[in-house]
Amino acid sequence: RLQMQQRHFNWEDEDLLREFESQRNYRIFEYDTASLRIIMMNLQYPGDPVIRELFLDRRFRIAMSLAIDRELINRLCYRGKGVIGRMRPSPSSPDYVEVEGLPNYLIYDPERSNHLLDELGLSERDSDGYRIGSDGRTVSLIIELYNVKGPDMDAVEIVRSDWEKVGIKTSLKPEERTLYFQRVTQNGEHMIGVIGAESTFPVLSPARWFAVSLWDEWAHHWAKWMLTDGDRGVEPPEEIKRLQEIHRTLSLTVDKEERQKLWEAVIRAHAENMWVIPLVAQGKEIGVLSNDFRNVPEHAVASWITMTPGYLNPETFYIRGK
């Protein structure tokens, strides 16, 4: 008989779970999430030089972020319980730090988004109202993702709709998980990826933060250049090399004040450059716990890195009456 299950539930399961809560003798528990949900344009996209040039332009990334209605996503997909936040360690992280004076490109401002896209030279439209690129073709984006159900999928569908409202043709490409990671980690041939980034222990799981991992959807080829000492991949610009160096330093630094200074630089760099576009994270993850299964902490962080509940001393859990 199942005593505890925490993975692979989301908020759309809550009503069904509560319906049988007393009948099946379990309760629902909530743990803090350790993941940020983010959209990442492949800034070294090999499939189209015009698209790659747009992705590399900071104004385009900002424009696409401003086009997203995150409040709507939170209400419709996460029952208002999601967290709209920038790329930074979560409050549950030992590296959490507040940084003042950062630009806010997470607000919904389609007017400014349209202005930036016009400024980029994308003012001409085709017969369907989509923007035309510098090569005379319609700018057409493809978002790839492997999580093809639940609120996370619904959220990306809203992003697709929002981007089309500002004239950027967008399609979704759901994929089997193995294929998605093969396209990202082996080839770096994807156009845009969507997934989570570890926000509680990001130094231990640096993918999507520092351009140091082949799992970086936005920086695969820059990371490959670093990992092969320049033999393969694409040489990154200086600001990315600085980000890579910060990761190396963080891995060796134990002084809390020094770590905070380094993280302030990382958070500011991400906020100003929008290398990745944060969406809405599930602020809490839900699970079910048998009322006979005892000594399980009521408050914890649901993290893949710590293999929750692996770090909660499961050897002390017990079944009442046995």
C-alpha positions, -999 to +999 in steps of 0.1 A: +000+000+000+013+034-010+024+055+020+039+086+004+041+101-031+055+135-039+067+135-075+046+140-106+017+158-090+006+193-099-020+217-089-046+205-114-046+172-094-056+189-061-094+187-065-093+150-073-069+142-045-090+162-019-122+144-030-108+111-017-087+124+011-108+112+040-121+081+022-086+068+015-070+079+048-044+103+034-036+140+035-021+164+011+012+181+020+030+210+003+068+214+000+086+245-014+096+241-050+133+243-059+128+250-096+124+281-118+104+276-150+122+293-179+122+298-216+156+298-233+164+309-268+193+291-283+217+321-286+240+301-309+211+286-329+228+270-360+197+266-381+191+302-393+215+331-391+187+357-391+170+340-361+203+337-344+210+374-349+176+382-333+182+359-304+216+375-297+200+410-296+192+418-260+163+440-271+146+410-288+148+389-256+134+418-236+106+424-260+095+387-259+096+388-221+075+419-219+049+403-242+041+375-217+012+379-194+025+361-163-003+372-141-028+355-164-006+323-165-005+323-127-043+326-124-052+302-151-025+275-147-014+276-111-045+288-093-027+320-083-002+300-062+027+303-086+057+326-081+066+352-107+103+359-101+135+366-118+165+344-123+180+341-088+184+315-060+151+309-041+146+319-004+152+283+005+188+285-009+218+291+013+229+315-014+197+336-014+204+373-016+183+404-023+196+427-051+183+462-054+179+484-085+174+457-111+154+463-143+120+446-144+113+429-177+088+405-162+058+429-163+032+426-190+038+455-214+028+445-250+030+482-261+067+484-252+073+450-266+058+461-300+080+493-299+112+473-293+103+449-321+097+478-345+130+493-333+147+461-343+136+465-379+107+441-377+080+466-385+069+450-418+042+424-417+031+396-439-005+390-451-013+372-418+000+400-396+033+383-387+065+403-386+090+399-415+127+395-408+158+410-425+158+382-451+123+390-463+108+359-446+083+357-418+099+354-384+088+320-372+098+305-338+096+269-325+094+262-288+104+227-279+095+210-246+091+176-232+065+183-205+034+179-226+007+179-200-006+198-171-003+235-162+033+238-175+021+229-210-009+253-206+015+281-196+036+277-227+004+277-248-004+311-233+032+323-242+027+312-278-005+332-280+011+362-263+040+362-288+017+360-317-003+390-304+029+411-309+034+396-344+059+368-338+047+335-354+052+308-328+045+271-327+050+244-300+069+212-305+062+187-277+087+159-277+095+127-259+119+134-231+148+114-244+146+131-278+144+166-263+176+161-243+194+145-272+186+176-293+198+199-265+227+181-249+241+162-279+236+186-308+224+220-295+202+222-326+169+233-309+156+268-315+139+275-281+137+252-251+115+253-220+124+235-187+132+242-150+164+255-135+175+245-100+171+275-077+180+260-042+214+245-050+223+261-084+260+257-079+256+219-076+233+219-106+245+248-127+226+240-159+208+271-173+227+295-149+264+299-160+268+286-196+290+258-182+268+228-191+258+211-223+223+211-207+222+249-211+195+254-237+205+290-242+243+284-242+250+249-253+277+258-278+293+284-255+295+257-228+310+232-252+338+258-261+346+261-224+345+224-217+368+215-246+392+244-240+382+260-273+385+229-295+347+227-302+317+249-298+315+286-302+336+311-283+314+332-260+315+369-255+333+384-226+303+387-204+296+350-207+332+341-200+328+362-168+297+342-159+317+310-164+345+322-142+321+332-115+308+296-114+344+283-110+350+308-082+317+299-064+326+263-065+357+271-044+345+299-022+331+292+013+330+328+027+294+338+029+300+375+021+321+367-009+295+343-022+268+369-019+289+394-039+294+368-066+257+359-067+248+396-068+268+398-100+251+367-115+216+379-106+223+414-120+238+400-153+207+378-158+183+406-150+199+430-174+206+407-203+176+383-201+197+354-214+168+333-202+131+343-198+115+334-165+079+323-166+059+313-135+072+287-111+050+265-090+056+280-056+047+248-039+047+212-049+020+189-036+021+153-025+000+127-006+009+111+027-009+083+044-022+092+079-005+061+092+029+071+078+045+092+105+075+114+114+076+129+079+085+166+080+056+190+073+079+216+058+107+209+033+121+217-001+112+195-031+145+193-049+158+168-074+193+176-063+186+164-027+164+136-040+135+146-017+126+130+006+161+114+006+176+142+027+147+141+053+161+111+072+136+086+057+151+059+079+132+076+108+098+074+090+075+047+103+041+031+098+019+036+128+008+003+145+036-017+130 
